[in-house]
Amino acid sequence: MFDSLSERLGSTLKKLRGQGRITEDNVKETLREVRMALLEADVALPVVREFIERVKERALGQDVLRSLTPGQALVKVVNDELVAVMGEANERLNLNTQPPAVILMAGLQGAGKTTSVAKLARWLKERERKSVMVASADIYRPAAIEQLKTLANEVDAHFFPSQTDQDPVEIAQAAIAQAKLQFVDVVIIDTAGRLHIDDDMMSEIKRIHAAINPIETLFTVDSMTGQDAANTAKAFNDALPLTGIILTKTDGDARGGAALSIRHITGKPIKFMGVGEKTEALEPFHPDRVVSRILGMGDVLSLVEDAQRKMDKGSAEQLANKLKKGKGFDLEDFRDQLRQMGNMGGIGSMLEKMPGMGNIPAAAKQQVNDKELGKLEAIINSMTKKERQRPDVIKGSRKKRIAAGSGTQIQDVNRLLKQFAQMQKMMKKMSQKGGMAKMMRGLGGKFPMGGGMPF
């Protein structure tokens, strides 16, 4: 997400960072570039105008012009104002009510609403330790009810069955009544979507809202529709008292116009963003962290949180102890590291959160994909235990057998062995006293694209 905006803003602001003196002229020139970058990202024009005015006012103020590092001071102004546009801080779900807390989901068809119900159920179970029941009030699409049933089973949430001949209001009320009997903490009600906003749709969801009085009414919107997403959210917000937005499909949105427009146009916070198709691919929306990614400064805090939550600590400790005892890093350890990366959302998700990714060439970024991780693991799985523990024995005939067994080419096996050898060297350095510092100095602050890591 934000790839094109990040690239444009990054190159524009980079020119200013090192400047010892800033004038009104180069501020105007910079803001002209920033304005174009935002418009190209499909940010709504009123949002762009107000943003540029606020930055201009602060940029020409004494704090920036008299700063010892005016270029960096101006970058901070842009950072602060981008955060302000998107809502200052993450706004948590309000679950402070007599159980069950009821969440009503609204949105157009195709925006990922039903999938978001399952993602949110999983997030509530894993992060908030809540029991969750889901129910579908979409009586127009039997497939939507079946889809939610399948997803509920996947995320281990209670599923309240419904039929297409029932009234949506009665479905919602019955689900809440059942949740009370089962002492469920949270009920999420999925509603019908349409291809466009119409009177029947709005009338139905208003009836449901009035009947169940949810503590949270979340609007699910496809980020790839850009500023249209913000306009659709406004139409729903005019009809319903929305409490927040879930921005979906952000992993496929290179522009980011929706994220930068919605808060300004609706006045409602983005509470979550969908970052992939899997049910675990839901992140709380932190404006400050998102802006940090846009400006190429990464999002180390989210990366650390992901690692703490998803990495197998036992496996990590075993590897650390193995290296301390002087036992080598082998291909079985390498496979474990690949799996850990997959658990953390994949290589692409990890790299997006790392500082300095804006300096990596676009061609190198395109080589980073999670299919490559699967291919590498398949190659390692095609080896014998002896080969995984002693990669030096893998010669011509063995390579041919491994490639055939994994459905890859011999050059893929060679590439893996080369990457493994580089990773092995890094691990050896890390296991030595002061090894981490030496290794970072050796990298020269640059991330090893294409060579030392598996992509």
JOWOTA-V773425 format. One record per pair of residues at least 6 apart in sequence whose C-alpha atoms are under 7 Angstrom apart, sorted by the first residue. I is the first residue (numbers start at 1). J is the second residue. Records with the same first field share a line. If there is no record, write none. Layout:
I = J  J
//
This chain:
1 = 250  251  252  253  254  255  256
2 = 253  254  255  256  294
3 = 254  255
4 = 254  255
5 = 37  38  41  255
6 = 294  295  296
7 = 358
8 = 37
9 = 34  37  295
10 = 295  296  358
12 = 30  33
13 = 75
16 = 71
17 = 71  72
18 = 71
19 = 71
20 = 69  70
21 = 70
22 = 65  70  71
24 = 60
31 = 52
35 = 48  52
38 = 48
41 = 255  256  257
42 = 226  227  255  257
43 = 226  227  257  258  260  261
44 = 227  261
47 = 261  264
51 = 81
55 = 77  78  81
58 = 77
59 = 74  77
64 = 70  73  74
67 = 73
79 = 291
82 = 291
83 = 287  288  291
85 = 260  263  264
86 = 259  260  263  287
87 = 263  269  287
88 = 287  288
89 = 286  287  288
90 = 271  284  285  286  287
91 = 269  271
92 = 271
94 = 215  216
95 = 101
99 = 185  186
100 = 179  180  184  185  186  187
101 = 185  186  187  215
102 = 186  187  188  214  215  216
103 = 187  188  189  214  215  216  217
104 = 188  189  190  214  216  217  218
105 = 189  190  191  217  218  219
106 = 191  218  219  220
107 = 113  193  219  220  221
108 = 193  194  195  196
109 = 193  194  195
111 = 220  221  222  248
112 = 248
113 = 220
114 = 148  190
117 = 188  190
118 = 151  152  155  279
119 = 279  280  282
121 = 132  157
122 = 155  280
124 = 130
125 = 131  132
130 = 185  186
131 = 184  185  186
132 = 157  158  184  185  186  187
133 = 157  158  159  160  179  184  186  187  188
134 = 157  158  159  160  187  188  189
135 = 159  160  161  175  188  189  190
136 = 145  162  189  190  191
137 = 168  171  172  189  190  191  192
138 = 144  145  190  191  192
139 = 163  164  165  168
140 = 164
142 = 164
149 = 159
152 = 158  159
160 = 175
162 = 171
169 = 207  208  211
172 = 189
173 = 212
176 = 187
202 = 239
206 = 240
216 = 243
217 = 242  243  244
218 = 242  243  244  245  246
219 = 233  242  244  245  246
220 = 245  246  247  248
221 = 229  246  247  248
222 = 229  247  248  249
223 = 229  247  248  249  250  253  258
224 = 249  253
226 = 256  257  258
227 = 257  258  261
229 = 258
230 = 258  261  262  265
233 = 266
234 = 265  266
237 = 266
243 = 268
244 = 268  269  270  271
245 = 269  270  271  272
246 = 270  271  272  273
247 = 270  272  273  274
248 = 273  274
249 = 274  275  276
250 = 273  274  275
251 = 275  276
263 = 269
270 = 285
271 = 284  285
272 = 282  283  284  285
273 = 282  283  284  285
274 = 281  282  283
275 = 281  282
289 = 299
292 = 298  299
293 = 299  353
296 = 355  356  357  358
297 = 355  356
298 = 352  353  354  355  356
299 = 353  354  355
300 = 353  354
303 = 350  353
306 = 344
307 = 344
310 = 343  344
311 = 340
323 = 431
324 = 431
329 = 424  427
330 = 388  389
331 = 388  389
332 = 388  389
335 = 377  380
338 = 373
341 = 347
346 = 370
347 = 368  369  370
348 = 368  369
351 = 357
364 = 449
367 = 455
368 = 455
372 = 455
376 = 416
378 = 406
379 = 402  403  406  413
382 = 402  405  406
383 = 402
387 = 393  394
399 = 410  413
400 = 410
403 = 409  410  413
419 = 451  452  453  454
422 = 452
423 = 452  453
426 = 439
429 = 435  439
430 = 436  439
//
